[in-house]
Amino acid sequence: MRFDDVWFRYARRAPWTLHQVGATLEPGQTIVVLGRNGAGKSTLLQLAAGVLRPARGAVRDRPAVVGWVPERFPASQPFTTVGYLRAMAEVRGLPPTAADPWIDRLGLTPHAGTPLADLSKGTAQKVGLAQALLAPPGLLVLDEPWEGLDAPSRELIPRIVAEVTDGGGTVLVSDHRGEIANLPGAHHWTVADGTLHVAPPPDIATDADEVVVEIAVPRQEAAAAVDRLRAAGHRVLRIRDTSAVRREPPAPQHPAVVSEKTGEGR
Ligand SMILES: Nc1ncnc2c1ncn2[C@@H]1O[C@H](COP(=O)(O)OP(=O)(O)OP(=O)(O)O)[C@@H](O)[C@H]1O
């Protein structure tokens, strides 16, 4: 997918919010969008998701399934949590019960019968996250997904991001809270002065007494391996699924988990 010389403004005579945006998003990539308040991060994400349309240029080759989590989930809809998510599953062409695993995983079960309008901000955000994940997204767009979430839910975000990219999806996420450190290997895009600046993933920073050990594990064991490594005090720096990036057919490939022993029990 790519931004092909995209220009956008909110009104005909208004100054351009974004101009001359050109960038490519590859399958399997995580891209973190940085920038000061009002720089245009949300605007860029909405253009990526197809919520906004460019005034000039185009967003090309957008994946068929887009998961879009806005900064504020619009909770003023006449549904309960379970009613909304099951209806969204049907909109996606799925059985209504496809919503149930996400209700469970995101800790929404106690709120299943609660009207959306009565949910706390964090719980409403989780409903927004669940609806975006009902069908595996080829593009997942997360606008400040950590906002309002409790600590256990915040820890879920990097894991969900890794699952989407491991499956060959692309994740575009904005971040002004510095949670970016939890998405190792992500590309950094910065929006400033109405334009987009693209940078490759920063080099892995290591302490003088550390080494990087690359290991490969079966795909279905990757999440458990990451959990075990972290529990043992290692830093997991990057999860790479080269098969997904190259669009090769699913087979017994081996995603690499890069781990560092800190020696300090971090
Ligand atoms: N619906 C709108 N109508 C008019 N102007 C808008 C609209 N939404 C955003 N803007 C303006 O466009 C600019 C970019 O806003 P945007 O929300 O994309 O920035 P942001 O980087 O996401 O900011 P924040 O971190 O505060 O969410 C800002 O000047 C904002 O006021």
The ligand as an SDF file (V2000), in Angstrom:
LIG
                    3D

 31 33  0  0  0  0  0  0  0  0999 V2000
  -12.4890   17.7170   11.5170 N   0  0  0  0  0  0  0  0  0  0  0  0
  -11.6260   18.7180   11.4550 C   0  0  0  0  0  0  0  0  0  0  0  0
  -11.9590   19.8830   10.9040 N   0  0  0  0  0  0  0  0  0  0  0  0
  -11.0880   20.9100   10.8000 C   0  0  0  0  0  0  0  0  0  0  0  0
   -9.8050   20.8350   11.2200 N   0  0  0  0  0  0  0  0  0  0  0  0
   -9.4040   19.6820   11.7930 C   0  0  0  0  0  0  0  0  0  0  0  0
  -10.2840   18.5740   11.9280 C   0  0  0  0  0  0  0  0  0  0  0  0
   -9.6000   17.5650   12.5290 N   0  0  0  0  0  0  0  0  0  0  0  0
   -8.3580   18.0240   12.7510 C   0  0  0  0  0  0  0  0  0  0  0  0
   -8.2420   19.2990   12.3150 N   0  0  0  0  0  0  0  0  0  0  0  0
   -7.0280   20.1310   12.3720 C   0  0  0  0  0  0  0  0  0  0  0  0
   -6.0240   19.4990   11.5670 O   0  0  0  0  0  0  0  0  0  0  0  0
   -4.7440   19.5900   12.1920 C   0  0  0  0  0  0  0  0  0  0  0  0
   -4.1850   18.1890   12.3720 C   0  0  0  0  0  0  0  0  0  0  0  0
   -5.0160   17.5170   13.3170 O   0  0  0  0  0  0  0  0  0  0  0  0
   -4.7560   16.0060   13.7270 P   0  0  0  0  0  0  0  0  0  0  0  0
   -5.8710   15.6120   14.6520 O   0  0  0  0  0  0  0  0  0  0  0  0
   -4.5350   15.2050   12.5080 O   0  0  0  0  0  0  0  0  0  0  0  0
   -3.3870   16.1350   14.5320 O   0  0  0  0  0  0  0  0  0  0  0  0
   -2.6940   15.1030   15.5250 P   0  0  0  0  0  0  0  0  0  0  0  0
   -1.2430   15.1350   15.2030 O   0  0  0  0  0  0  0  0  0  0  0  0
   -3.3790   13.7940   15.4700 O   0  0  0  0  0  0  0  0  0  0  0  0
   -2.9610   15.7820   16.9240 O   0  0  0  0  0  0  0  0  0  0  0  0
   -3.2160   15.1310   18.3710 P   0  0  0  0  0  0  0  0  0  0  0  0
   -1.9560   14.4860   18.7930 O   0  0  0  0  0  0  0  0  0  0  0  0
   -3.5720   16.3330   19.1920 O   0  0  0  0  0  0  0  0  0  0  0  0
   -4.3750   14.1710   18.1970 O   0  0  0  0  0  0  0  0  0  0  0  0
   -4.9500   20.3540   13.4850 C   0  0  0  0  0  0  0  0  0  0  0  0
   -4.6650   21.7100   13.2470 O   0  0  0  0  0  0  0  0  0  0  0  0
   -6.4280   20.1750   13.7750 C   0  0  0  0  0  0  0  0  0  0  0  0
   -6.9450   21.2630   14.4960 O   0  0  0  0  0  0  0  0  0  0  0  0
  1  2  1  0
  2  3  1  0
  2  7  2  0
  3  4  2  0
  4  5  1  0
  5  6  2  0
  6  7  1  0
  6 10  1  0
  7  8  1  0
  8  9  2  0
  9 10  1  0
 10 11  1  0
 11 12  1  0
 11 30  1  0
 12 13  1  0
 13 14  1  0
 13 28  1  0
 14 15  1  0
 15 16  1  0
 16 17  2  0
 16 18  1  0
 16 19  1  0
 19 20  1  0
 20 21  2  0
 20 22  1  0
 20 23  1  0
 23 24  1  0
 24 25  2  0
 24 26  1  0
 24 27  1  0
 28 29  1  0
 28 30  1  0
 30 31  1  0
M  END
$$$$
